């Protein structure tokens, strides 16, 4: 026989939602770090190339 307090404790699911949201946030953050690790070098090369092309198109900055 289960006591009423134990029955109430076992049927309470209010903390489960917070734990689920915490797990979702952890999973999303791991995915973001993984994506950044995989794409980091590629994105760096892309922006460096774009910066070089823009600098070459405009020309050198005038000296004061």
Beta strands, then each sheet from edge to edge (+ up, - down):
end
